[in-house]
Amino acid sequence: MIRRAGEHALLVETGSLDVSHRLDALLRAHRPPGVAEIVPGPETVLVSAPGADPSRLLPELARLLGTAAAHAGQELPGAPAVTVPVVYDGADLREVADLTGLSPTEVVERHTGRELVVGWLGFAPGFAYLTGLDPALHVPRLATPRTSVPAGSVAVAGPYSAVYPSASPGGWRLLGRSPMTVWDVAADPPALLTPGTRVRFEAVTAS
């Protein structure tokens, strides 16, 4: 279903994160005239199109949505892969171990042991919600969020992991820190971790 969202945007309901990623990729590869911004979400894609002709854009979005849905479940072609180095010395590593019944070493092994995928961006510019976290590491957010979390902090909360793109308040549990820059306003795109990107964490020693 496609709904109007404000004066110049359309909200495409995809029904799944997989279809959202596929529609996002199709729109970026074959951007319809007048489309200014594409914002994928867990089960939607917001298309901001102040310069588009709605009578042409609506059927084009419906066509692309059908294509995306028809290929759901297949490997997303062209999805970038990023390895994120992490020094696992986070303030909450021991507590996450206690909550999960694992040792700190086992927490690190679980966190580095599988490939995650960027679901969507939210909360702050460049903040990527990484899906596919090992269920053993699903832990609740802190009861009282920190007033400031350093940029590069690697954290988990619920079914997600993330790398804080900049210093900000936050209630996720900190496993470690990465020297990698994931948000750079001078880069194109400024976010290193874009929706659909495959991510692996790699344990490294502090330099």
C-alpha positions in Angstrom: 0.0 0.0 0.0 1.2 3.5 -0.8 0.0 6.4 1.3 0.5 10.2 1.1 2.7 11.6 3.9 2.4 15.3 4.0 2.4 17.6 1.0 5.3 16.2 -1.0 6.0 12.6 0.3 4.7 9.1 -0.2 4.9 6.3 2.4 5.3 2.9 0.8 4.3 0.0 3.1 6.6 -2.9 2.3 5.7 -5.4 5.0 9.2 -6.4 5.7 12.8 -5.1 6.2 14.0 -7.3 3.2 11.5 -5.7 0.8 12.3 -2.2 2.2 16.0 -2.8 1.4 15.2 -4.0 -2.1 12.9 -1.1 -2.8 15.5 1.4 -1.4 18.2 -0.1 -3.7 15.9 0.0 -6.8 14.9 3.6 -6.1 18.5 4.7 -5.8 19.5 2.8 -8.9 16.5 4.1 -11.0 15.5 7.3 -9.2 12.2 8.6 -10.6 12.2 12.2 -11.6 11.5 14.6 -8.8 12.5 12.2 -5.9 14.6 14.1 -3.5 15.0 11.8 -0.5 14.5 8.0 0.2 14.3 6.9 3.8 13.9 3.1 4.4 12.4 1.8 7.6 11.7 -1.6 9.1 8.5 -2.1 7.0 8.2 1.2 5.0 10.1 3.4 2.6 9.4 7.1 2.8 9.8 8.8 -0.6 10.1 12.6 -0.5 9.3 14.0 -4.0 8.5 17.7 -4.1 9.3 17.8 -7.8 7.5 14.7 -9.0 4.2 14.3 -10.9 2.1 12.1 -8.5 0.2 10.6 -11.5 3.5 9.2 -12.8 5.3 8.5 -9.5 2.5 6.4 -7.9 2.4 3.7 -10.6 6.2 3.7 -10.8 6.5 3.1 -7.0 3.9 0.3 -7.3 5.9 -1.3 -10.1 9.2 -1.1 -8.1 7.5 -2.4 -5.0 6.2 -5.4 -6.9 9.7 -6.1 -8.2 11.2 -5.8 -4.8 8.6 -8.2 -3.3 9.0 -10.7 -6.0 12.8 -11.1 -5.2 12.4 -11.1 -1.4 14.5 -13.8 0.3 17.2 -13.7 -2.3 20.6 -12.2 -1.8 20.6 -8.5 -2.2 22.9 -7.7 -5.2 25.6 -5.1 -4.6 25.1 -4.9 -0.9 28.4 -3.5 0.6 30.3 -5.3 3.3 32.2 -3.6 6.1 34.4 -5.0 8.8 34.4 -2.9 12.0 37.4 -3.3 14.3 36.5 -3.2 18.0 38.5 -3.0 21.2 36.3 -5.0 23.6 36.8 -3.1 26.8 33.4 -1.5 27.2 32.0 -0.4 30.5 29.1 -2.8 30.3 30.9 -5.9 29.0 31.0 -7.6 32.3 27.4 -6.8 33.1 26.3 -8.1 29.6 28.2 -11.3 30.5 26.4 -11.6 33.8 23.0 -10.9 32.2 23.5 -13.6 29.5 25.2 -16.2 31.6 28.3 -16.0 29.3 31.9 -15.1 30.1 33.2 -11.8 28.7 35.2 -13.8 26.2 32.1 -15.7 25.0 30.2 -12.4 24.6 32.9 -11.1 22.3 32.9 -14.4 20.4 29.1 -14.2 19.9 29.3 -10.6 18.9 32.0 -11.2 16.3 30.7 -14.6 15.2 28.0 -13.7 12.8 27.3 -11.2 10.0 24.8 -8.4 10.8 22.9 -6.2 8.4 22.1 -2.5 8.7 18.3 -2.3 9.0 17.8 1.4 9.0 19.2 4.7 10.3 17.5 6.6 13.2 17.9 8.2 16.6 20.8 10.4 15.4 22.5 11.1 12.0 24.4 8.0 11.0 23.1 5.8 13.8 22.6 2.4 12.2 20.4 -0.3 13.7 22.3 -3.5 13.0 19.9 -6.5 12.8 20.8 -10.2 13.1 22.4 -10.0 16.6 23.0 -13.4 18.2 19.9 -14.0 20.4 22.1 -14.9 23.4 23.2 -11.2 23.4 19.7 -9.7 23.6 19.8 -7.6 26.7 17.6 -4.7 27.9 18.7 -1.1 27.7 20.2 0.6 30.8 17.5 1.6 33.3 19.1 5.1 33.4 20.7 6.2 30.1 24.2 7.8 30.1 24.2 11.6 29.5 27.1 11.1 27.0 28.4 8.1 25.1 31.7 8.6 23.1 31.7 8.4 19.3 32.8 5.0 18.2 31.2 3.1 21.1 30.0 -0.3 20.1 26.9 -1.4 22.0 23.9 -3.7 22.2 20.3 -3.3 23.2 17.4 -5.7 22.6 17.9 -7.5 19.3 20.2 -4.8 17.9 23.8 -3.7 17.9 25.2 -0.3 16.9 28.3 1.9 16.6 27.6 5.4 18.0 28.4 7.8 15.1 29.0 10.8 17.4 29.0 11.6 21.1 25.4 11.6 22.4 23.2 10.5 25.2 22.4 6.8 25.1 21.1 3.8 27.0 22.6 0.9 25.1 25.1 -1.4 26.8 28.7 -0.7 25.8 30.8 -3.7 24.7 33.8 -1.7 23.3 35.0 1.0 21.0 36.0 1.2 17.4 38.5 3.6 15.8 36.5 3.5 12.6 34.6 6.7 11.6 31.1 5.8 10.7 29.7 9.4 10.2 31.5 12.1 8.2 29.6 15.1 7.0 32.3 15.7 4.3 31.8 12.2 2.8 29.3 11.1 0.2 27.3 9.5 1.6 28.1 10.8 5.1 27.0 7.5 6.7 29.4 4.6 6.3 26.8 2.1 7.4 23.8 2.5 5.0 20.7 0.3 5.0 21.5 -3.2 3.6 25.2 -3.0 4.4 26.6 -6.3 5.8 28.7 -5.8 8.9 31.1 -8.0 10.8 32.8 -7.0 14.0 36.4 -7.9 14.5 38.2 -7.9 17.9 41.5 -6.0 17.9 43.9 -4.9 20.7 44.2 -1.3 21.8 46.9 0.6 20.1 
